[in-house]
Amino acid sequence: MFIFAPESYKINIKRQSKMEENINKKGFIKKTIERLDVGESYDFPIEKLMTVAAMASNYGAISRRTYSTARDRELGIVKVTRTS
């Protein structure tokens, strides 16, 4: 059985598998959040929602920075944005 998938879907699968490789590296989420400049964002897989939200909140409190998190269920991502 062959299932047709649009080209954009194939790209998203490749991007997601690469993202998952990076996410599983120790300290990747924390380092990524720390390195964001004001106005920059990073998309994490939605499976990491609790970890990402907690790290953004905790690191923001420690470093006196503010971050916002937003989830997109359709895309399956959690977007972290540094706001100050």
PAZAPA-4460 file (N, C-alpha, C; in steps of 0.05 Angstrom, whole numbers, plus 32768, in hexadecimal, padded with zeros to 4 digits):
% residues 84
    n_x    n_y    n_z   ca_x   ca_y   ca_z    c_x    c_y    c_z   seq   type   mol
   8011   7FE9   8000   8000   8000   8000   8012   8019   8000     1      M     A
   800C   802B   7FEF   801B   8044   7FED   800A   805B   7FF6     2      F     A
   8015   806B   8008   8006   8083   8011   8015   809B   8007     3      I     A
   8006   80AC   7FFA   8012   80C5   7FEF   8015   80D9   8005     4      F     A
   802C   80E5   8008   8031   80FA   801C   803C   8112   800D     5      A     A
   8031   812A   8013   803C   8142   8006   8059   8146   800D     6      P     A
   8068   8153   7FFB   8084   8158   7FFF   808A   8167   801A     7      E     A
   8078   817A   8021   807C   8189   803A   807B   8176   8052     8      S     A
   806A   8162   8051   8068   814F   8067   8082   813F   806A     9      Y     A
   808E   8138   8053   80A7   8129   8054   80BD   813A   8061    10      K     A
   80BE   8154   805A   80D1   8166   8066   80CD   8168   8084    11      I     A
   80B4   816A   808C   80AE   816C   80A9   80B7   8153   80B8    12      N     A
   80B4   813C   80AB   80BD   8123   80B8   80DB   8123   80BC    13      I     A
   80EA   812C   80A8   8107   812D   80AA   810F   8141   80BF    14      K     A
   8102   8159   80BF   8108   816D   80D3   8102   8164   80EF    15      R     A
   80EB   8156   80F2   80E3   814C   810C   80F7   8137   8116    16      Q     A
   8100   8125   8105   8112   8110   810E   812D   811D   8117    17      S     A
   8136   8131   8108   814F   813F   810F   814B   814E   812A    18      K     A
   8133   815A   812D   812D   8168   8146   812D   8155   815D    19      M     A
   8122   813D   815A   8121   812A   816F   813D   8120   8177    20      E     A
   814F   811E   8163   816B   8116   8169   8177   812B   817C    21      E     A
   8174   8144   8175   817F   815A   8185   8173   815C   81A1    22      N     A
   8158   8159   81A2   814A   815B   81BB   8153   8147   81CF    23      I     A
   815A   812F   81C6   8162   811A   81D8   817E   811D   81E3    24      N     A
   818D   8130   81D8   81A8   8135   81E3   81A5   8143   81FE    25      K     A
   81B5   813B   8211   81B4   8146   822C   81B9   8165   822B    26      K     A
   81A7   8174   8237   81AA   8190   823A   81A2   81A1   8222    27      G     A
   8198   8194   820D   8191   81A2   81F4   817C   81B7   81F8    28      F     A
   8167   81B0   8207   8150   81C3   820B   815A   81DB   821A    29      I     A
   8168   81D7   8230   8171   81ED   8241   8184   81FF   8231    30      K     A
   8197   81F3   8223   81AA   8203   8213   819C   8213   81FD    31      K     A
   8188   8207   81F1   817A   8215   81DB   816A   822D   81E7    32      T     A
   815D   8229   81FD   814E   823F   820A   8161   8255   8213    33      I     A
   8178   824E   821F   818B   8261   8228   8196   8273   8211    34      E     A
   8199   8267   81FA   81A6   8275   81E3   8193   8287   81D3    35      R     A
   8179   8286   81DA   8166   8297   81CB   816B   82B4   81D1    36      L     A
   816B   82C5   81BC   816C   82E2   81BF   8150   82EC   81C0    37      D     A
   814C   8304   81C9   8132   8310   81CB   8125   8310   81AF    38      V     A
   810C   8306   81AE   80FE   8304   8195   8102   82EA   8186    39      G     A
   8115   82DA   818D   811A   82C0   8180   8108   82AA   818C    40      E     A
   8103   8297   817B   80F2   8280   8183   80FF   8266   817B    41      S     A
   80F6   8251   8188   80FF   8236   8180   80E7   8223   8184    42      Y     A
   80E4   8211   8171   80CE   81FD   8172   80D9   81E2   817C    43      D     A
   80CC   81D8   8190   80D2   81BE   819C   80BA   81AB   8196    44      F     A
   80BF   8191   8195   80A8   817E   8192   8095   8180   81AA    45      P     A
   807C   817D   81A4   8067   8181   81B9   806A   816C   81CF    46      I     A
   8077   8155   81C9   807B   8141   81DE   808C   814B   81F5    47      E     A
   809B   8161   81F0   80AD   816C   8204   80A0   8185   8212    48      K     A
   8086   8188   820F   8077   819F   8219   807D   81A5   8236    49      L     A
   807A   8191   8247   807E   8196   8264   809A   819E   826B    50      M     A
   80AE   8191   825F   80CA   8197   8263   80D1   81B3   8259    51      T     A
   80C8   81B9   8241   80CF   81D3   8235   80C2   81EA   8244    52      V     A
   80A9   81E7   824B   809B   81FC   825A   80A8   8201   8275    53      A     A
   80AF   81EB   8283   80BB   81EE   829E   80D7   81FA   829B    54      A     A
   80E7   81F2   8288   8102   81FD   8285   8101   821A   827D    55      M     A
   80EE   8222   826C   80EC   823E   8264   80E4   824F   827C    56      A     A
   80D2   8245   828C   80C9   8254   82A4   80DF   8256   82B9    57      S     A
   80EC   823F   82BF   8100   823F   82D3   8119   824E   82CB    58      N     A
   8122   824A   82B2   813A   8259   82A9   8134   8277   82A8    59      Y     A
   811C   827E   82A0   8114   829A   829F   8115   82A7   82BA    60      G     A
   810C   8299   82CE   810D   82A3   82EA   8129   82A7   82F4    61      A     A
   813A   8294   82EE   8156   8295   82F7   8166   82AB   82E9    62      I     A
   8161   82AE   82CF   8171   82C1   82BF   8164   82DC   82BB    63      S     A
   814D   82DF   82C7   813D   82F8   82C4   8136   82FE   82A7    64      R     A
   8130   82EA   8299   8126   82EC   827D   8109   82E3   827D    65      R     A
   80FB   82EA   8268   80E0   82DF   8265   80DD   82D0   824B    66      T     A
   80CE   82BB   824C   80C9   82AA   8235   80AC   82A5   8233    67      Y     A
   80A2   82A1   821B   8086   8298   8218   8087   827D   8209    68      S     A
   8073   826D   8210   8071   8253   8202   8055   8252   81F5    69      T     A
   8054   8246   81DE   803B   8242   81D0   803B   8227   81C3    70      A     A
   8025   821A   81C3   8024   81FF   81B7   8012   81FF   819E    71      R     A
   801A   81F0   818B   800A   81EC   8172   8006   81CE   816F    72      D     A
   7FEE   81C6   8175   7FE8   81A9   8174   7FE8   819E   8158    73      R     A
   7FE0   81AE   8145   7FE0   81A5   8129   7FFC   819F   811F    74      E     A
   800F   81B1   8125   802B   81AD   811D   803A   819B   8131    75      L     A
   802F   8198   8149   803D   8187   815D   8056   8194   8168    76      G     A
   8054   81AF   816D   806B   81BD   8177   8064   81CE   8190    77      I     A
   8079   81D4   819F   8078   81E8   81B4   808C   81FD   81AC    78      V     A
   8083   8216   81AA   8094   822C   81A2   809C   823C   81BB    79      K     A
   80B6   823F   81BF   80C0   824F   81D5   80CB   8269   81C9    80      V     A
   80C2   827F   81D3   80CB   8299   81CA   80D6   82A9   81E1    81      T     A
   80EE   82B5   81DD   80F9   82C6   81F2   80ED   82E2   81EE    82      R     A
   80E0   82ED   8203   80D3   8306   8200   80E2   831D   820D    83      T     A
   80F4   8318   821F   8106   832C   822B   811E   8320   8238    84      S     A
***
